[in-house]
Amino acid sequence: MQKPNVRHEHLPRIGERLVLDTEAGATLAAIGHGSGRQHVTITDSRNRGAAATASLTASEASARARVLGGTHIRLITTDPT
């Protein structure tokens, strides 16, 4: 089993997106906004649409990180536009 790759993408005036493609063909993506709010999606390569989507508040995003055993990264936007 190889170490999974996580892609990081900057989304101007929105925040950051982290994307993980699984060996089984699923894609997990988390879009973090400067406010701490997150949108999490799970898609399956066999089904072109999102299989599941959730919008999380900053505190819910922190709880999600604890449930999955990871750390929560708070994104800070320095660009005022």
KOLGU-4560 file (N, C-alpha, C; in nm, 3 decimals, padded with zeros to 5 digits):
<recs>
<n_xx: 00.085 n_yy: -00.117 n_zz: 00.000 ca_xx: 00.000 ca_yy: 00.000 ca_zz: 00.000 c_xx: 00.090 c_yy: 00.123 c_zz: 00.000 mol: A seq: 1 type: MET>
<n_xx: 00.064 n_yy: 00.215 n_zz: -00.092 ca_xx: 00.144 ca_yy: 00.336 ca_zz: -00.099 c_xx: 00.083 c_yy: 00.446 c_zz: -00.013 mol: A seq: 2 type: GLN>
<n_xx: 00.165 n_yy: 00.541 n_zz: 00.025 ca_xx: 00.120 ca_yy: 00.653 ca_zz: 00.106 c_xx: 00.028 c_yy: 00.741 c_zz: 00.020 mol: A seq: 3 type: LYS>
<n_xx: -00.091 n_yy: 00.777 n_zz: 00.071 ca_xx: -00.183 ca_yy: 00.857 ca_zz: -00.009 c_xx: -00.130 c_yy: 00.998 c_zz: -00.034 mol: A seq: 4 type: PRO>
<n_xx: -00.161 n_yy: 01.050 n_zz: -00.150 ca_xx: -00.125 ca_yy: 01.187 ca_zz: -00.184 c_xx: -00.243 c_yy: 01.278 c_zz: -00.156 mol: A seq: 5 type: ASN>
<n_xx: -00.214 n_yy: 01.392 n_zz: -00.097 ca_xx: -00.316 ca_yy: 01.493 ca_zz: -00.073 c_xx: -00.279 c_yy: 01.615 c_zz: -00.157 mol: A seq: 6 type: VAL>
<n_xx: -00.371 n_yy: 01.656 n_zz: -00.244 ca_xx: -00.348 ca_yy: 01.775 ca_zz: -00.326 c_xx: -00.398 c_yy: 01.898 c_zz: -00.252 mol: A seq: 7 type: ARG>
<n_xx: -00.322 n_yy: 02.003 n_zz: -00.260 ca_xx: -00.357 ca_yy: 02.131 ca_zz: -00.198 c_xx: -00.379 c_yy: 02.233 c_zz: -00.308 mol: A seq: 8 type: HIS>
<n_xx: -00.492 n_yy: 02.301 n_zz: -00.304 ca_xx: -00.523 ca_yy: 02.401 ca_zz: -00.406 c_xx: -00.568 c_yy: 02.529 c_zz: -00.337 mol: A seq: 9 type: GLU>
<n_xx: -00.510 n_yy: 02.641 n_zz: -00.378 ca_xx: -00.551 ca_yy: 02.771 ca_zz: -00.328 c_xx: -00.671 c_yy: 02.818 c_zz: -00.410 mol: A seq: 10 type: HIS>
<n_xx: -00.776 n_yy: 02.861 n_zz: -00.343 ca_xx: -00.896 ca_yy: 02.911 ca_zz: -00.410 c_xx: -00.907 c_yy: 03.060 c_zz: -00.380 mol: A seq: 11 type: LEU>
<n_xx: -00.871 n_yy: 03.145 n_zz: -00.477 ca_xx: -00.870 ca_yy: 03.289 ca_zz: -00.452 c_xx: -01.003 c_yy: 03.340 c_zz: -00.395 mol: A seq: 12 type: PRO>
<n_xx: -00.994 n_yy: 03.422 n_zz: -00.291 ca_xx: -01.106 ca_yy: 03.485 ca_zz: -00.221 c_xx: -01.200 c_yy: 03.386 c_zz: -00.153 mol: A seq: 13 type: ARG>
<n_xx: -01.162 n_yy: 03.258 n_zz: -00.150 ca_xx: -01.245 ca_yy: 03.157 ca_zz: -00.083 c_xx: -01.167 c_yy: 03.094 c_zz: 00.031 mol: A seq: 14 type: ILE>
<n_xx: -01.052 n_yy: 03.036 n_zz: -00.001 ca_xx: -00.973 ca_yy: 02.966 ca_zz: 00.099 c_xx: -00.885 c_yy: 02.862 c_zz: 00.035 mol: A seq: 15 type: GLY>
<n_xx: -00.888 n_yy: 02.741 n_zz: 00.087 ca_xx: -00.802 ca_yy: 02.633 ca_zz: 00.041 c_xx: -00.885 c_yy: 02.507 c_zz: 00.022 mol: A seq: 16 type: GLU>
<n_xx: -00.839 n_yy: 02.423 n_zz: -00.067 ca_xx: -00.903 ca_yy: 02.292 ca_zz: -00.086 c_xx: -00.797 c_yy: 02.184 c_zz: -00.073 mol: A seq: 17 type: ARG>
<n_xx: -00.829 n_yy: 02.081 n_zz: 00.005 ca_xx: -00.745 ca_yy: 01.962 ca_zz: 00.019 c_xx: -00.822 c_yy: 01.845 c_zz: -00.041 mol: A seq: 18 type: LEU>
<n_xx: -00.755 n_yy: 01.769 n_zz: -00.128 ca_xx: -00.821 ca_yy: 01.659 ca_zz: -00.200 c_xx: -00.741 c_yy: 01.531 c_zz: -00.181 mol: A seq: 19 type: VAL>
<n_xx: -00.811 n_yy: 01.425 n_zz: -00.146 ca_xx: -00.750 ca_yy: 01.292 ca_zz: -00.130 c_xx: -00.823 c_yy: 01.195 c_zz: -00.221 mol: A seq: 20 type: LEU>
<n_xx: -00.748 n_yy: 01.130 n_zz: -00.311 ca_xx: -00.804 ca_yy: 01.026 ca_zz: -00.397 c_xx: -00.770 c_yy: 00.891 c_zz: -00.335 mol: A seq: 21 type: ASP>
<n_xx: -00.872 n_yy: 00.806 n_zz: -00.314 ca_xx: -00.849 ca_yy: 00.677 ca_zz: -00.251 c_xx: -00.821 c_yy: 00.570 c_zz: -00.357 mol: A seq: 22 type: THR>
<n_xx: -00.760 n_yy: 00.460 n_zz: -00.314 ca_xx: -00.732 ca_yy: 00.348 ca_zz: -00.403 c_xx: -00.862 c_yy: 00.288 c_zz: -00.458 mol: A seq: 23 type: GLU>
<n_xx: -00.972 n_yy: 00.300 n_zz: -00.385 ca_xx: -01.100 ca_yy: 00.244 ca_zz: -00.426 c_xx: -01.173 c_yy: 00.331 c_zz: -00.527 mol: A seq: 24 type: ALA>
<n_xx: -01.117 n_yy: 00.449 n_zz: -00.560 ca_xx: -01.178 ca_yy: 00.535 ca_zz: -00.659 c_xx: -01.264 c_yy: 00.647 c_zz: -00.604 mol: A seq: 25 type: GLY>
<n_xx: -01.266 n_yy: 00.664 n_zz: -00.474 ca_xx: -01.340 ca_yy: 00.775 ca_zz: -00.414 c_xx: -01.249 c_yy: 00.897 c_zz: -00.402 mol: A seq: 26 type: ALA>
<n_xx: -01.309 n_yy: 01.013 n_zz: -00.403 ca_xx: -01.236 ca_yy: 01.137 ca_zz: -00.381 c_xx: -01.299 c_yy: 01.210 c_zz: -00.264 mol: A seq: 27 type: THR>
<n_xx: -01.215 n_yy: 01.245 n_zz: -00.166 ca_xx: -01.261 ca_yy: 01.322 ca_zz: -00.051 c_xx: -01.200 c_yy: 01.461 c_zz: -00.064 mol: A seq: 28 type: LEU>
<n_xx: -01.283 n_yy: 01.563 n_zz: -00.054 ca_xx: -01.235 ca_yy: 01.700 ca_zz: -00.066 c_xx: -01.290 c_yy: 01.783 c_zz: 00.049 mol: A seq: 29 type: ALA>
<n_xx: -01.205 n_yy: 01.869 n_zz: 00.104 ca_xx: -01.246 ca_yy: 01.963 ca_zz: 00.208 c_xx: -01.207 c_yy: 02.103 c_zz: 00.163 mol: A seq: 30 type: ALA>
<n_xx: -01.305 n_yy: 02.191 n_zz: 00.156 ca_xx: -01.280 ca_yy: 02.330 ca_zz: 00.123 c_xx: -01.291 c_yy: 02.409 c_zz: 00.251 mol: A seq: 31 type: ILE>
<n_xx: -01.180 n_yy: 02.473 n_zz: 00.290 ca_xx: -01.176 ca_yy: 02.553 ca_zz: 00.411 c_xx: -01.184 c_yy: 02.700 c_zz: 00.377 mol: A seq: 32 type: GLY>
<n_xx: -01.277 n_yy: 02.768 n_zz: 00.440 ca_xx: -01.295 ca_yy: 02.911 ca_zz: 00.420 c_xx: -01.219 c_yy: 02.986 c_zz: 00.531 mol: A seq: 33 type: HIS>
<n_xx: -01.183 n_yy: 03.110 n_zz: 00.506 ca_xx: -01.112 ca_yy: 03.190 ca_zz: 00.604 c_xx: -01.184 c_yy: 03.203 c_zz: 00.737 mol: A seq: 34 type: GLY>
<n_xx: -01.316 n_yy: 03.190 n_zz: 00.736 ca_xx: -01.397 ca_yy: 03.200 ca_zz: 00.857 c_xx: -01.387 c_yy: 03.076 c_zz: 00.945 mol: A seq: 35 type: SER>
<n_xx: -01.329 n_yy: 02.968 n_zz: 00.891 ca_xx: -01.324 ca_yy: 02.841 ca_zz: 00.964 c_xx: -01.430 c_yy: 02.743 c_zz: 00.916 mol: A seq: 36 type: GLY>
<n_xx: -01.528 n_yy: 02.793 n_zz: 00.842 ca_xx: -01.632 ca_yy: 02.706 ca_zz: 00.787 c_xx: -01.570 c_yy: 02.612 c_zz: 00.684 mol: A seq: 37 type: ARG>
<n_xx: -01.622 n_yy: 02.491 n_zz: 00.672 ca_xx: -01.572 ca_yy: 02.394 ca_zz: 00.575 c_xx: -01.687 c_yy: 02.331 c_zz: 00.499 mol: A seq: 38 type: GLN>
<n_xx: -01.658 n_yy: 02.292 n_zz: 00.377 ca_xx: -01.748 ca_yy: 02.208 ca_zz: 00.298 c_xx: -01.670 c_yy: 02.081 c_zz: 00.269 mol: A seq: 39 type: HIS>
<n_xx: -01.731 n_yy: 01.968 n_zz: 00.294 ca_xx: -01.667 ca_yy: 01.838 ca_zz: 00.273 c_xx: -01.751 c_yy: 01.761 c_zz: 00.172 mol: A seq: 40 type: VAL>
<n_xx: -01.685 n_yy: 01.706 n_zz: 00.069 ca_xx: -01.756 ca_yy: 01.626 ca_zz: -00.030 c_xx: -01.686 c_yy: 01.492 c_zz: -00.047 mol: A seq: 41 type: THR>
<n_xx: -01.765 n_yy: 01.393 n_zz: -00.080 ca_xx: -01.714 ca_yy: 01.260 ca_zz: -00.114 c_xx: -01.776 c_yy: 01.223 c_zz: -00.247 mol: A seq: 42 type: ILE>
<n_xx: -01.693 n_yy: 01.191 n_zz: -00.345 ca_xx: -01.742 ca_yy: 01.148 ca_zz: -00.475 c_xx: -01.683 c_yy: 01.011 c_zz: -00.507 mol: A seq: 43 type: THR>
<n_xx: -01.748 n_yy: 00.943 n_zz: -00.598 ca_xx: -01.705 ca_yy: 00.810 ca_zz: -00.641 c_xx: -01.682 c_yy: 00.816 c_zz: -00.791 mol: A seq: 44 type: ASP>
<n_xx: -01.570 n_yy: 00.765 n_zz: -00.839 ca_xx: -01.538 ca_yy: 00.772 ca_zz: -00.981 c_xx: -01.641 c_yy: 00.698 c_zz: -01.066 mol: A seq: 45 type: SER>
<n_xx: -01.713 n_yy: 00.604 n_zz: -01.007 ca_xx: -01.816 ca_yy: 00.531 ca_zz: -01.083 c_xx: -01.945 c_yy: 00.610 c_zz: -01.095 mol: A seq: 46 type: ARG>
<n_xx: -01.961 n_yy: 00.711 n_zz: -01.008 ca_xx: -02.081 ca_yy: 00.796 ca_zz: -01.007 c_xx: -02.033 c_yy: 00.940 c_zz: -01.017 mol: A seq: 47 type: ASN>
<n_xx: -02.059 n_yy: 01.005 n_zz: -01.127 ca_xx: -01.998 ca_yy: 01.136 ca_zz: -01.157 c_xx: -02.037 c_yy: 01.248 c_zz: -01.062 mol: A seq: 48 type: ARG>
<n_xx: -02.144 n_yy: 01.237 n_zz: -00.991 ca_xx: -02.186 ca_yy: 01.343 ca_zz: -00.899 c_xx: -02.133 c_yy: 01.321 c_zz: -00.759 mol: A seq: 49 type: GLY>
<n_xx: -02.157 n_yy: 01.419 n_zz: -00.673 ca_xx: -02.116 ca_yy: 01.406 ca_zz: -00.533 c_xx: -02.202 c_yy: 01.300 c_zz: -00.466 mol: A seq: 50 type: ALA>
<n_xx: -02.138 n_yy: 01.207 n_zz: -00.399 ca_xx: -02.210 ca_yy: 01.103 ca_zz: -00.327 c_xx: -02.263 c_yy: 01.158 c_zz: -00.194 mol: A seq: 51 type: ALA>
<n_xx: -02.187 n_yy: 01.252 n_zz: -00.136 ca_xx: -02.228 ca_yy: 01.315 ca_zz: -00.010 c_xx: -02.160 c_yy: 01.450 c_zz: 00.002 mol: A seq: 52 type: ALA>
<n_xx: -02.233 n_yy: 01.546 n_zz: 00.058 ca_xx: -02.179 ca_yy: 01.679 ca_zz: 00.082 c_xx: -02.225 c_yy: 01.725 c_zz: 00.218 mol: A seq: 53 type: THR>
<n_xx: -02.136 n_yy: 01.791 n_zz: 00.292 ca_xx: -02.172 ca_yy: 01.847 ca_zz: 00.422 c_xx: -02.110 c_yy: 01.985 c_zz: 00.436 mol: A seq: 54 type: ALA>
<n_xx: -02.185 n_yy: 02.076 n_zz: 00.492 ca_xx: -02.136 ca_yy: 02.210 ca_zz: 00.523 c_xx: -02.119 c_yy: 02.216 c_zz: 00.675 mol: A seq: 55 type: SER>
<n_xx: -01.997 n_yy: 02.250 n_zz: 00.719 ca_xx: -01.966 ca_yy: 02.247 ca_zz: 00.862 c_xx: -01.928 c_yy: 02.385 c_zz: 00.913 mol: A seq: 56 type: LEU>
<n_xx: -01.973 n_yy: 02.418 n_zz: 01.034 ca_xx: -01.927 ca_yy: 02.539 ca_zz: 01.100 c_xx: -01.783 c_yy: 02.515 c_zz: 01.147 mol: A seq: 57 type: THR>
<n_xx: -01.717 n_yy: 02.619 n_zz: 01.195 ca_xx: -01.579 ca_yy: 02.604 ca_zz: 01.242 c_xx: -01.571 c_yy: 02.502 c_zz: 01.356 mol: A seq: 58 type: ALA>
<n_xx: -01.665 n_yy: 02.505 n_zz: 01.451 ca_xx: -01.660 ca_yy: 02.409 ca_zz: 01.562 c_xx: -01.692 c_yy: 02.267 c_zz: 01.515 mol: A seq: 59 type: SER>
<n_xx: -01.781 n_yy: 02.253 n_zz: 01.418 ca_xx: -01.812 ca_yy: 02.121 ca_zz: 01.361 c_xx: -01.691 c_yy: 02.067 c_zz: 01.284 mol: A seq: 60 type: GLU>
<n_xx: -01.618 n_yy: 02.155 n_zz: 01.215 ca_xx: -01.498 ca_yy: 02.112 ca_zz: 01.142 c_xx: -01.393 c_yy: 02.061 c_zz: 01.240 mol: A seq: 61 type: ALA>
<n_xx: -01.380 n_yy: 02.126 n_zz: 01.355 ca_xx: -01.287 ca_yy: 02.079 ca_zz: 01.457 c_xx: -01.328 c_yy: 01.943 c_zz: 01.511 mol: A seq: 62 type: SER>
<n_xx: -01.459 n_yy: 01.924 n_zz: 01.532 ca_xx: -01.508 ca_yy: 01.795 ca_zz: 01.580 c_xx: -01.485 c_yy: 01.687 c_zz: 01.475 mol: A seq: 63 type: ALA>
<n_xx: -01.506 n_yy: 01.720 n_zz: 01.346 ca_xx: -01.481 ca_yy: 01.626 ca_zz: 01.239 c_xx: -01.336 c_yy: 01.582 c_zz: 01.239 mol: A seq: 64 type: ARG>
<n_xx: -01.244 n_yy: 01.674 n_zz: 01.261 ca_xx: -01.102 ca_yy: 01.640 ca_zz: 01.266 c_xx: -01.073 c_yy: 01.544 c_zz: 01.381 mol: A seq: 65 type: ALA>
<n_xx: -01.136 n_yy: 01.567 n_zz: 01.496 ca_xx: -01.114 ca_yy: 01.478 ca_zz: 01.610 c_xx: -01.169 c_yy: 01.339 c_zz: 01.582 mol: A seq: 66 type: ARG>
<n_xx: -01.287 n_yy: 01.331 n_zz: 01.519 ca_xx: -01.349 ca_yy: 01.202 ca_zz: 01.488 c_xx: -01.261 c_yy: 01.122 c_zz: 01.393 mol: A seq: 67 type: VAL>
<n_xx: -01.203 n_yy: 01.188 n_zz: 01.294 ca_xx: -01.119 ca_yy: 01.120 ca_zz: 01.196 c_xx: -00.976 c_yy: 01.102 c_zz: 01.243 mol: A seq: 68 type: LEU>
<n_xx: -00.943 n_yy: 01.154 n_zz: 01.359 ca_xx: -00.810 ca_yy: 01.135 ca_zz: 01.414 c_xx: -00.705 c_yy: 01.228 c_zz: 01.356 mol: A seq: 69 type: GLY>
<n_xx: -00.747 n_yy: 01.333 n_zz: 01.290 ca_xx: -00.652 ca_yy: 01.427 ca_zz: 01.231 c_xx: -00.652 c_yy: 01.559 c_zz: 01.304 mol: A seq: 70 type: GLY>
<n_xx: -00.573 n_yy: 01.648 n_zz: 01.254 ca_xx: -00.570 ca_yy: 01.781 ca_zz: 01.312 c_xx: -00.654 c_yy: 01.875 c_zz: 01.227 mol: A seq: 71 type: THR>
<n_xx: -00.705 n_yy: 01.976 n_zz: 01.288 ca_xx: -00.784 ca_yy: 02.076 ca_zz: 01.217 c_xx: -00.693 c_yy: 02.194 c_zz: 01.189 mol: A seq: 72 type: HIS>
<n_xx: -00.690 n_yy: 02.236 n_zz: 01.064 ca_xx: -00.609 ca_yy: 02.350 ca_zz: 01.024 c_xx: -00.701 c_yy: 02.467 c_zz: 01.002 mol: A seq: 73 type: ILE>
<n_xx: -00.682 n_yy: 02.572 n_zz: 01.078 ca_xx: -00.762 ca_yy: 02.693 ca_zz: 01.058 c_xx: -00.691 c_yy: 02.780 c_zz: 00.956 mol: A seq: 74 type: ARG>
<n_xx: -00.761 n_yy: 02.812 n_zz: 00.849 ca_xx: -00.704 ca_yy: 02.894 ca_zz: 00.743 c_xx: -00.725 c_yy: 03.040 c_zz: 00.774 mol: A seq: 75 type: LEU>
<n_xx: -00.621 n_yy: 03.118 n_zz: 00.760 ca_xx: -00.628 ca_yy: 03.261 ca_zz: 00.783 c_xx: -00.604 c_yy: 03.331 c_zz: 00.652 mol: A seq: 76 type: ILE>
<n_xx: -00.698 n_yy: 03.413 n_zz: 00.611 ca_xx: -00.686 ca_yy: 03.488 ca_zz: 00.487 c_xx: -00.618 c_yy: 03.621 c_zz: 00.516 mol: A seq: 77 type: THR>
<n_xx: -00.508 n_yy: 03.647 n_zz: 00.445 ca_xx: -00.438 ca_yy: 03.773 ca_zz: 00.463 c_xx: -00.471 c_yy: 03.874 c_zz: 00.354 mol: A seq: 78 type: THR>
<n_xx: -00.533 n_yy: 03.827 n_zz: 00.245 ca_xx: -00.570 ca_yy: 03.914 ca_zz: 00.134 c_xx: -00.707 c_yy: 03.975 c_zz: 00.165 mol: A seq: 79 type: ASP>
<n_xx: -00.718 n_yy: 04.109 n_zz: 00.178 ca_xx: -00.844 ca_yy: 04.170 ca_zz: 00.216 c_xx: -00.952 c_yy: 04.166 c_zz: 00.107 mol: A seq: 80 type: PRO>
<n_xx: -00.917 n_yy: 04.126 n_zz: -00.015 ca_xx: -01.016 ca_yy: 04.124 ca_zz: -00.124 c_xx: -01.087 c_yy: 03.992 c_zz: -00.134 mol: A seq: 81 type: THR>
</recs>
